[in-house]
Amino acid sequence: MNATIRRAAGVILLVAPLLLWQGSAGAHDPTGGDAHTGPSPSAGLGALIFPTSAGNAKAQAAFERGALLLHLFEYDDAAAAFQQAQSLQPDYVMAVWGEAMTHNHPLWNQLDEKAGREALAKLGATSAERAVKATDPRERDYLAAVEILYSGDASKVERDARYAEAMQKLAARYPDDNQAQLFHALALEGRSEGVRNVPDYLRAAEIAKRVFDRNPKNPGAAHYWIHGMDDPEHASGALEAARALSKIAPDAGHAQHMTSHIFIALGLWDDLVKANEEASRVVYAHARAAGKPEVRCFHYNEWLEYGYFQQGRSDDALKLLLECKRSGDAALPKISDSKEAKKVAARFGWSLPMMRATAVIESRDWDGAAVRLAMPESADAQAQALNRFVVGYAAAQQGELAEAERSLKALDDQLGTTTRSVDDPQLFDYLHIMRDDLAGLIAARRGDMALAVELVRGAAMRMDGLAFDFGPPVAVKPPHELLGELLLADDKPAAAAEAFSGSLRLAPLRAQSLLGLARAQAAMGQSKEARATYTKLLEIWHAAERGQFGLDEARNYLAAERKG
């Protein structure tokens, strides 16, 4: 599972079970005939049309709620809704289909085959026995498609490809079935095993947008449209979906967060912060309602912390990090269910190191509270690498080169035992980038700038060769940005400006890269360009704290230019 997927997957651990909707589905015609007056709504989750052969209106209503939650990646809650539908109508084929679907998380490259097979077994021991229960041809097609995922035949990669092909055929056979179109779009996004395949993603976005035009209240339409275009090159094409999704499903934390996939790709930091503050608020409210502890870490807070730093709100970001540490340490002993405790501990063991690493790099406080924060034990390879990298990076920045070398040695040892894998195809490269960033900084501190530039330029080239990963920088310190800083220190502002521009192509309006670019432009005597870049920084830092690194520099440069 790649780093972005690992962060995203933890979202489901934050969400407390939502109350199952008991509303009437009386307006719904299960056969899909003319009596259906429009999309069936579910409070706070959006609305869709998903007719089934259910003869029980309450079972149909529970099924539709499950389908909405499934589109929103609220998998645990979706499973509960589908199970409720089954309890209301025995042998409810589509409710069993839905429960099986909750164990496939295609964008996170996760498939729980055992749980999926157990769900399907409710209809019969074999696929043939189960198919007999599906008397409606369309429902039989849905069931046959999900059977592929849990068949055990061939590899997961091959099954994902076969499933996508089956969903393409199903969508073509039922062109008016919006859910068939959307699950086809999701299958396209999932068949690349968590690594962005741009043609597939754009095709999925196009499909989802067509459904959005038909029913702008369907959360899956906006959701999959966003996922298909959440990279800097294409994100502007899904801004409409980002503006819509949070309003479609205000009771789903993931819907609130998903909008920020577009905001981060466009450098819209105020929007990103607002989205993840709201996502966290929704999640904490559900946790309190369920009597669960509020662990203030994980995916939404990782993004929120990063957003605070871009806004120049370092104190708020550090407060969030320390609250993650405090709440995680307090919550874990209170979780009585051993399976749940293990899951939360694993997530905490990833999330806290990620947030700590972000805090060290973004705050530039090389001997502050974040560096000294005690980390939990973690079996996660990237969490281990983050801890080694950030300790070594901070040490190198302070001139403590022996400590930095020890961290580099630990990264080298880890890299030596890491191989490329289908489960996490880009992990090896991210570890290599962190290793070369650290080695380059150490070389620079030892006075070998040529070696430093060579190492970090290699890291930047490696980054350019990877598929784009949405979210805060996976390697924590973007190599193009570090390359620019080294070149600027070596009195090569033109080359530095090129490196900073490369960083900004991958992370638009990232504050440290903008600051570096402004400095390079000023060093080259490009006062007009430097004024524009410093001005953009001050716009981003409109709510920055007084001591924000670079804030006085930007103000002083612009003031001097006005006087000149």
Residue pairs with C-beta under 8 A, 6 or more apart in sequence:
1 9
1 108
1 109
1 110
1 194
1 423
1 424
2 109
2 194
2 195
2 424
2 425
2 426
2 427
2 469
2 474
3 382
3 426
3 427
3 430
3 469
3 474
4 194
4 469
4 470
4 471
4 474
5 107
5 108
5 109
5 110
5 194
6 350
6 380
6 382
7 298
7 299
7 302
7 350
7 351
7 354
7 471
8 107
8 108
8 299
9 105
9 108
9 110
10 298
10 299
10 347
10 350
10 351
11 73
11 253
11 254
11 257
11 298
11 299
11 300
12 73
12 74
12 75
12 76
13 298
13 343
13 344
13 347
14 253
14 283
14 287
14 295
14 298
14 299
14 300
15 74
15 76
15 77
15 253
15 254
15 283
15 286
16 283
16 286
16 287
16 288
16 289
16 290
16 292
17 76
17 77
17 80
17 286
17 290
18 69
18 74
18 77
18 251
18 286
19 289
20 62
20 65
20 80
20 81
20 84
21 42
21 43
21 61
21 62
21 65
21 81
22 58
22 61
23 42
23 43
23 61
24 57
24 58
24 61
25 40
25 57
25 58
25 60
25 61
25 64
26 57
27 36
27 37
27 38
27 40
28 36
28 40
28 51
28 57
28 60
28 61
28 64
29 35
29 36
29 51
30 51
30 52
30 53
30 54
30 55
30 60
31 51
31 53
32 49
32 51
36 49
36 51
38 47
38 49
39 47
39 48
39 49
39 215
39 217
39 218
40 47
40 48
40 49
40 50
40 61
40 64
41 47
41 217
42 61
42 64
42 65
42 68
43 251
44 249
44 250
44 251
44 252
45 65
45 68
45 69
45 72
45 219
45 249
45 251
45 252
46 68
46 71
46 72
46 217
46 218
46 219
46 248
46 249
47 68
47 215
47 217
47 218
48 64
48 67
48 68
48 71
48 178
48 179
48 215
48 217
48 218
48 220
49 178
49 179
49 215
50 63
50 64
50 67
50 179
52 60
52 63
52 92
52 93
52 94
52 136
52 139
53 93
53 94
53 135
53 136
53 139
54 60
54 63
54 85
54 89
54 92
54 94
54 95
55 89
56 88
56 89
58 88
59 85
59 86
59 88
59 89
59 92
59 95
60 85
62 81
62 82
62 84
62 85
62 88
62 95
63 81
63 82
63 85
63 92
63 94
63 95
63 98
65 81
66 78
66 79
66 80
66 81
66 82
66 84
66 85
66 95
66 98
66 99
67 78
67 98
67 179
68 219
68 249
69 75
69 77
69 78
69 81
69 252
70 78
70 98
70 101
70 102
71 182
71 218
71 219
71 220
71 223
71 224
72 78
72 219
72 220
72 223
72 249
72 252
72 254
72 255
73 105
73 107
73 223
73 254
74 252
74 253
74 254
75 102
75 103
75 105
76 102
78 98
78 101
78 102
79 99
79 102
79 103
81 98
82 95
82 96
82 98
82 99
82 102
83 95
83 99
85 92
85 95
85 98
86 92
86 95
86 96
86 99
86 122
89 95
91 123
91 133
93 123
93 130
93 133
93 134
93 136
93 139
93 143
94 139
94 142
96 119
96 120
96 122
96 123
96 130
96 143
97 139
97 142
97 143
97 146
99 119
99 122
100 116
100 119
100 120
100 146
100 149
100 150
101 146
102 119
103 111
103 112
103 113
103 115
103 116
103 119
104 110
104 111
104 112
104 116
104 146
104 149
104 190
105 111
106 160
106 186
106 187
106 189
106 190
106 191
107 186
107 189
107 190
107 194
107 227
108 194
109 190
109 193
109 194
109 423
111 149
111 156
113 149
113 150
113 152
116 146
116 149
116 150
117 150
120 127
120 130
120 146
120 147
120 150
123 129
123 130
123 133
123 143
124 130
124 132
124 133
127 144
127 147
127 151
130 143
130 147
131 140
131 143
131 144
134 140
134 143
138 173
138 174
138 177
141 166
141 169
141 170
141 173
141 174
142 170
142 180
144 166
145 163
145 166
145 167
145 170
146 163
148 159
148 162
148 163
148 166
149 159
149 160
149 163
151 159
153 159
154 162
155 422
156 193
156 422
157 193
157 422
160 187
160 190
160 191
160 193
161 191
163 187
163 191
164 184
164 187
164 188
164 190
164 191
167 180
167 183
167 184
167 187
168 184
168 187
170 180
170 183
170 184
171 177
171 180
171 181
171 183
171 184
171 207
173 180
174 180
175 181
178 211
178 214
178 215
178 218
178 221
179 220
181 207
181 208
181 210
181 211
182 207
182 208
182 211
182 218
182 220
182 221
182 224
184 207
185 203
185 204
185 205
185 207
185 208
185 211
185 224
185 228
186 204
186 220
186 224
188 200
188 201
188 203
188 204
188 207
189 200
189 201
189 204
189 224
189 227
189 228
191 197
191 200
192 200
193 422
193 425
194 425
195 425
195 426
195 467
196 231
196 467
196 468
196 469
197 467
198 231
201 227
201 228
201 229
202 228
202 229
202 234
203 228
204 224
204 227
204 228
205 224
205 225
205 227
205 228
205 229
205 234
205 237
205 238
206 228
207 224
208 220
208 221
208 222
208 223
208 224
208 225
208 228
208 241
209 221
209 225
209 241
211 218
211 220
211 221
212 218
212 221
212 222
212 225
212 241
212 244
214 221
215 221
216 222
216 244
216 248
217 248
218 248
219 245
219 248
219 249
219 252
219 255
221 241
222 241
222 242
222 244
222 245
222 248
223 241
223 245
223 255
223 258
225 238
225 241
226 238
226 241
226 242
226 245
226 258
226 259
226 261
226 262
227 258
227 261
228 234
228 238
229 235
229 237
229 238
229 262
230 238
230 261
230 262
230 265
230 470
231 265
231 468
231 470
232 265
232 266
232 468
232 505
232 506
232 507
232 508
235 261
235 262
235 265
235 266
236 266
238 262
239 262
239 266
241 262
242 258
242 259
242 260
242 261
242 262
242 263
243 259
245 255
245 258
245 259
246 255
246 256
246 259
246 275
246 278
248 255
249 255
250 256
250 282
251 282
252 282
253 279
253 280
253 282
253 283
253 286
253 300
254 279
256 275
256 276
256 278
256 279
256 282
257 275
257 276
257 279
257 299
257 300
257 303
259 271
259 275
260 271
260 272
260 275
260 276
260 303
260 307
261 470
261 471
262 268
263 269
263 271
263 272
263 275
264 272
264 303
264 306
264 307
264 470
264 471
264 472
265 470
265 508
266 508
266 509
267 310
267 507
267 508
267 509
267 510
267 540
269 307
269 310
269 311
269 509
269 540
270 311
272 303
272 307
272 310
273 304
273 307
273 308
273 311
276 300
276 301
276 303
276 304
276 307
277 304
279 300
280 296
280 300
280 301
280 304
283 300
284 294
284 296
287 293
287 294
288 294
293 327
293 330
293 331
293 334
293 335
294 327
294 331
295 324
295 327
295 328
295 331
295 344
295 348
296 320
296 323
296 324
296 327
296 328
297 324
297 327
297 328
297 347
297 348
297 351
297 352
297 355
298 347
298 351
299 351
301 320
301 324
301 351
301 355
302 351
302 354
302 355
302 358
302 471
302 472
303 471
303 472
304 320
305 317
305 320
305 321
305 355
305 358
305 359
306 317
306 358
306 362
306 472
308 314
308 316
308 317
308 320
309 317
309 358
309 359
309 362
309 363
309 511
310 362
310 509
310 510
310 511
310 540
311 540
311 541
311 543
311 544
312 511
312 540
312 541
312 543
312 544
312 545
312 548
312 551
313 543
313 544
313 545
314 362
314 363
314 545
314 547
314 548
315 545
317 358
317 359
317 362
317 363
318 359
318 363
318 368
318 369
318 370
320 355
321 355
321 356
321 359
321 370
321 373
322 369
322 373
324 351
324 352
324 355
325 352
325 373
325 374
328 348
328 351
328 352
328 376
331 344
332 341
332 344
332 345
332 348
335 341
335 344
345 376
346 378
346 379
346 380
348 376
349 376
349 377
349 378
349 379
349 380
349 383
350 378
350 380
350 382
350 383
352 373
352 375
352 376
353 375
353 378
353 383
353 384
353 386
353 387
354 383
354 386
356 370
356 373
356 375
356 386
356 387
356 390
357 386
357 387
357 389
357 390
357 476
358 472
358 476
359 370
360 366
360 368
360 370
360 371
360 390
360 393
360 394
361 390
361 393
361 476
361 477
362 512
363 370
363 549
364 397
364 549
365 371
366 394
366 395
366 397
366 398
367 394
367 398
371 390
371 391
371 394
375 387
378 384
378 387
381 414
381 418
381 424
381 427
381 431
382 427
382 430
382 431
384 414
385 411
385 414
385 430
385 431
385 434
386 434
386 476
388 407
388 410
388 411
388 414
389 407
389 411
389 434
389 435
389 437
389 438
389 476
390 476
391 403
391 407
392 403
392 404
392 405
392 406
392 407
392 408
392 411
392 438
392 442
393 404
393 407
393 437
393 438
393 441
393 477
395 401
395 403
395 404
395 407
396 404
396 438
396 441
396 442
396 445
397 441
399 445
401 442
401 445
401 446
404 438
404 441
404 442
404 445
405 442
407 438
408 435
408 438
408 439
408 442
411 431
411 434
411 435
411 438
412 435
414 431
415 428
415 431
415 432
415 435
418 427
418 428
418 431
419 428
420 427
420 428
421 427
426 466
426 467
426 469
426 474
429 462
429 463
429 465
429 466
430 474
430 475
432 459
432 462
433 459
433 462
433 463
433 475
433 479
434 475
434 476
434 477
436 455
436 456
436 458
436 459
436 462
436 479
437 455
437 456
437 459
437 475
437 477
437 479
437 482
439 455
440 451
440 452
440 453
440 454
440 455
440 456
440 459
440 482
440 486
441 452
441 456
441 482
443 449
443 451
443 452
443 455
444 452
444 486
444 489
449 486
449 489
449 490
452 486
453 483
453 486
453 487
453 490
456 479
456 482
456 483
456 486
457 483
459 475
459 479
459 482
459 483
460 479
460 480
460 483
460 499
460 502
462 479
463 475
463 478
463 479
463 480
463 506
464 502
468 506
473 507
478 503
478 506
478 507
478 510
478 513
480 499
480 500
480 502
480 503
480 506
480 513
481 499
481 500
481 503
481 510
481 512
481 513
481 516
483 496
483 499
483 502
484 496
484 497
484 498
484 499
484 500
484 503
484 513
484 516
484 517
484 520
485 496
485 516
487 493
487 495
487 496
487 499
488 496
488 516
488 519
488 520
488 523
491 523
493 519
493 520
493 521
493 523
493 524
494 520
494 524
496 516
496 519
496 520
496 523
497 517
497 520
497 521
497 524
500 513
500 514
500 516
500 517
500 520
501 517
503 510
503 513
503 516
504 510
504 513
504 514
504 517
507 513
509 536
509 540
511 537
511 540
511 541
511 550
514 533
514 536
514 537
514 540
515 537
515 549
515 550
515 553
515 554
517 533
518 530
518 533
518 534
518 537
518 554
518 557
519 530
521 527
521 529
521 530
521 533
522 530
522 557
527 561
530 557
531 557
531 558
531 561
534 554
534 557
534 558
535 558
537 550
537 554
538 551
538 554
538 555
538 558
541 548
541 551
541 554
544 551
